[in-house]
Amino acid sequence: MGIYNTLEYADSNNEVKAIYDDIFEHLGNEGLVDYFKVLGNYNPHILQTTWALFKNVLLTGELPRALKELVFIAISNERECAYCTSIHCAMCRYLNIDDETINQVLQKSSELNPKRVKVSIDFAVKMATNSAMVTEHDHKSLLDSGLTKNQVFELMSLASVVNYSNTLAQGMMLVVDEEFANLLKDNVVM
């Protein structure tokens, strides 16, 4: 545990329980990670805002959830947010994304397939780390790989949400939840 304490479901008030219930509904039991529990303990308003961002960007839209999780780990890894990288690698495993693919993303492999996935990840990382360097050519590459303009907007929004999430996780100095650390310890390169 980091320097901030978590708030477990049983100890939370009705306002926080309602948000936790929504997280359970959309992510299952494994979705209520320490990130949300710390926010619930100290600032339910920020928890609600953060959860709404996650739900509306990560869990809805045209892009597959699996691609969004791969983007999440690529950006988090690039920004050196060990907590978000680990949690979203674990989420990839829950979504049955194989370890080889996860490791290719973490190692920035040029062999990642299909090309649409690689182009999407590269674009999102560029958006998250140096958006001023994004060019019209980058957008055309996405469109040429089969993404719609709506999906490009989803990627841009996702890059922003990942940056937001990384900033909070790093600021809260979170330690990776034990359950997720155990899930990743054998096959995922961190």
HUPESUL-V14385 format. One record per helix or strand of 2 or more residues. SS is the DSSP state (@ for helix, = for strand). FROM is the first residue (numbers start at 0). TO is the last residue. Records with the same first field share a line. If there is no record, write none. Layout:
SS = FROM-TO + FROM-TO
//
This chain:
@ = 8-10 + 13-26 + 28-30 + 33-41 + 43-57 + 64-77 + 81-93 + 98-105 + 114-132 + 135-143 + 148-171 + 177-183
//
